[in-house]
Amino acid sequence: MKTTKIIPTFKDENEEREFWEKNETLDYFDESKVKMIRFPNLKKTTKSISIRLPIDMIDALKVKANSMDVPYQSLIKMILQDGLFGKRA
């Protein structure tokens, strides 16, 4: 097991920047203190895309989404999610 070094106290950001430019971060990282955390309210970053679909398919999506009381774009995301990763829990 490696010994981790102690991070010194810096008088300002410039001193800290110089320190990290000359030192390896992993020498100051103690894996035994790592804790798993979750961010349940963190939203995934999204990106808009453009996709061409037949009009009848869009109409069917809108009808189905309306019956489920969800926006049709959300229904499309749900269908893609299911297709890529299996059914949602």
C-alpha positions as a LaTeX table, in Angstrom:
\begin{tabular}{lrrr}
\hline
Residue & $x$ (\AA) & $y$ (\AA) & $z$ (\AA) \\
\hline
Met1 & 0.00 & 0.00 & 0.00 \\
Lys2 & 1.39 & 3.37 & $-0.95$ \\
Thr3 & 1.69 & 6.25 & 1.47 \\
Thr4 & $-0.21$ & 9.35 & 0.45 \\
Lys5 & 1.37 & 12.74 & 0.84 \\
Ile6 & $-0.30$ & 15.58 & 2.70 \\
Ile7 & $-1.43$ & 18.55 & 0.60 \\
Pro8 & 0.24 & 21.72 & 1.88 \\
Thr9 & $-1.59$ & 24.93 & 2.71 \\
Phe10 & $-1.26$ & 27.59 & 0.02 \\
Lys11 & $-1.17$ & 31.34 & 0.50 \\
Asp12 & $-2.95$ & 32.01 & $-2.82$ \\
Glu13 & $-4.13$ & 30.41 & $-6.06$ \\
Asn14 & $-0.87$ & 31.12 & $-7.87$ \\
Glu15 & 1.11 & 29.16 & $-5.30$ \\
Glu16 & $-1.37$ & 26.30 & $-5.52$ \\
Arg17 & $-1.26$ & 26.33 & $-9.34$ \\
Glu18 & 2.54 & 26.16 & $-9.30$ \\
Phe19 & 2.43 & 23.29 & $-6.82$ \\
Trp20 & 0.05 & 21.18 & $-8.93$ \\
Glu21 & 2.03 & 21.89 & $-12.10$ \\
Lys22 & 5.06 & 20.25 & $-10.45$ \\
Asn23 & 3.35 & 17.45 & $-8.48$ \\
Glu24 & 1.30 & 14.40 & $-9.39$ \\
Thr25 & $-2.28$ & 14.46 & $-8.08$ \\
Leu26 & $-2.35$ & 10.71 & $-7.46$ \\
Asp27 & 0.47 & 11.03 & $-4.91$ \\
Tyr28 & $-2.01$ & 12.96 & $-2.72$ \\
Phe29 & $-5.02$ & 10.73 & $-3.32$ \\
Asp30 & $-5.95$ & 8.17 & $-0.64$ \\
Glu31 & $-8.14$ & 5.47 & $-2.20$ \\
Ser32 & $-9.13$ & 4.12 & 1.23 \\
Lys33 & $-11.06$ & 7.34 & 1.91 \\
Val34 & $-13.12$ & 7.19 & $-1.28$ \\
Lys35 & $-16.88$ & 7.14 & $-0.70$ \\
Met36 & $-19.56$ & 6.35 & $-3.25$ \\
Ile37 & $-22.10$ & 9.16 & $-3.51$ \\
Arg38 & $-25.14$ & 9.72 & $-5.68$ \\
Phe39 & $-26.65$ & 12.87 & $-7.07$ \\
Pro40 & $-30.32$ & 11.88 & $-7.43$ \\
Asn41 & $-31.47$ & 15.29 & $-8.64$ \\
Leu42 & $-28.70$ & 15.77 & $-11.18$ \\
Lys43 & $-30.13$ & 16.05 & $-14.68$ \\
Lys44 & $-28.29$ & 14.47 & $-17.57$ \\
Thr45 & $-26.89$ & 16.83 & $-20.15$ \\
Thr46 & $-28.99$ & 16.71 & $-23.27$ \\
Lys47 & $-28.30$ & 17.57 & $-26.88$ \\
Ser48 & $-30.87$ & 18.42 & $-29.52$ \\
Ile49 & $-30.86$ & 16.30 & $-32.65$ \\
Ser50 & $-32.84$ & 16.36 & $-35.85$ \\
Ile51 & $-34.37$ & 13.15 & $-37.16$ \\
Arg52 & $-36.65$ & 12.64 & $-40.13$ \\
Leu53 & $-39.63$ & 10.37 & $-39.47$ \\
Pro54 & $-42.60$ & 9.51 & $-41.66$ \\
Ile55 & $-45.61$ & 11.72 & $-40.91$ \\
Asp56 & $-47.81$ & 8.72 & $-40.08$ \\
Met57 & $-45.23$ & 7.57 & $-37.52$ \\
Ile58 & $-45.19$ & 11.00 & $-35.88$ \\
Asp59 & $-48.99$ & 11.03 & $-35.81$ \\
Ala60 & $-49.05$ & 7.57 & $-34.19$ \\
Leu61 & $-46.46$ & 8.71 & $-31.63$ \\
Lys62 & $-48.56$ & 11.76 & $-30.77$ \\
Val63 & $-51.72$ & 9.67 & $-30.35$ \\
Lys64 & $-49.96$ & 7.12 & $-28.13$ \\
Ala65 & $-48.23$ & 9.86 & $-26.11$ \\
Asn66 & $-51.54$ & 11.65 & $-25.63$ \\
Ser67 & $-53.14$ & 8.43 & $-24.34$ \\
Met68 & $-50.25$ & 8.12 & $-21.85$ \\
Asp69 & $-50.48$ & 11.84 & $-20.96$ \\
Val70 & $-46.83$ & 12.50 & $-21.84$ \\
Pro71 & $-45.26$ & 14.76 & $-24.47$ \\
Tyr72 & $-44.50$ & 12.83 & $-27.65$ \\
Gln73 & $-40.80$ & 13.74 & $-27.45$ \\
Ser74 & $-40.71$ & 12.12 & $-24.00$ \\
Leu75 & $-42.37$ & 9.01 & $-25.42$ \\
Ile76 & $-39.68$ & 8.85 & $-28.12$ \\
Lys77 & $-36.99$ & 9.03 & $-25.39$ \\
Met78 & $-38.75$ & 6.28 & $-23.44$ \\
Ile79 & $-38.88$ & 4.04 & $-26.52$ \\
Leu80 & $-35.20$ & 4.67 & $-27.28$ \\
Gln81 & $-34.29$ & 3.98 & $-23.63$ \\
Asp82 & $-36.16$ & 0.68 & $-23.70$ \\
Gly83 & $-34.58$ & $-0.31$ & $-26.99$ \\
Leu84 & $-31.06$ & 0.50 & $-25.89$ \\
Phe85 & $-31.05$ & $-0.58$ & $-22.25$ \\
Gly86 & $-34.09$ & $-2.80$ & $-21.78$ \\
Lys87 & $-37.33$ & $-2.07$ & $-20.01$ \\
Arg88 & $-37.38$ & 0.57 & $-17.29$ \\
Ala89 & $-37.80$ & $-0.58$ & $-13.71$ \\
\hline
\end{tabular}
